Amino acid sequence: MIMKIHIECIYDYGIILYIGGDFLTIGQSIQKKRKSLGMTQKELAEKVGVATITIQQYERNVREPKFEIVKRIAKALGVSQF
C-alpha cells in the first residue's frame, strides 16, 4: 500500500508533514514509517545510500534531508513524496 504524504507548511523548525490526521516533522514521519516496517536505521541508510548517522540526524530533526534524499527515503519506505 502506498501512503501519501502531504507537505502542509514549512516553519523555521523544518518541514511539517500532515499524515493521516497527524502533523509530524519530517524526522518523526521517517521514524514512524521505518518502525512500522520493522526496519532498522542501518537498513534504511543502506537502501538510501547514506550513513546510519545521517538517518539518525534526520529522525532527531538535527538535520533535514535534501529533496533528492527525501525521494530516496520515500522509495525505500514505500511511500510517495506528495
N, C-alpha and C positions, 0 to 999 in steps of 0.2 A: 504494500500500500504506500502510495506517495503522499506525504504530508506537505501541505503548502504553508509557507512562512511568509507573512506579510510584514514589510517594514512600515511601521506606523509613524514613528517620529525619530528624529535624531536630536539628542541632547548633548550637553557638554561632557557627560559621562559615558557617551558611546551610543551605539545603535540600540534602540529598544524594539523588540520584536513582539508582535501580537500572535500568539499561538494558542489556538483552542480556548480562547477566553482569558488567557493569562498574558500579562505583559512581562517579558523577560529580557534581560540583556543578551547580547549575542553569546557571551560566555556561558550564561545559565542555560540557554537553549541548546548549545552544543553539548554541555554536560548532561542535561536531561535526556536528550535523544541518545547519546552514546551509552549511557547507563541502561536505558530501556532496551537497547540491543544487546546488552551484556558484553560490550566491547571495552577493552582497556584503553587508557590514554596512549599507551605504546602501540597498540594495534591501529588505532585511528591515525596516529602520527605516521606510521609506515604506509598506510593507504593513501594519505595525503601527500607524503614526501617531505615532511618536516620533522624536526627533532621533537622528542617527547616533551621537553621543557617548553617548547613553543605552545603545544596544546594545553599544557598546564597553565601557562600565562594567559591564554585566551579564556580558559574556563574561570580563572580568577579575576578576569577583567583588568589585568595588568597591561595587556597588550591587545590591540584589535587587529584582526586579520585583514589583509588587503582583499579587494574584491575577487581577484583570481583565486586566492586561497579559500575564500568563502564558497566559491563554486566547487572546488575540490572537496571541501569538507561536506558540503551538501550531497555531492555524488557518493562519497564514502558512507554517509549515513542514510542514503536512500531517500533524500528529501529534495524538493525543488527550492531554488533560492527565493522565488517570489510566487 
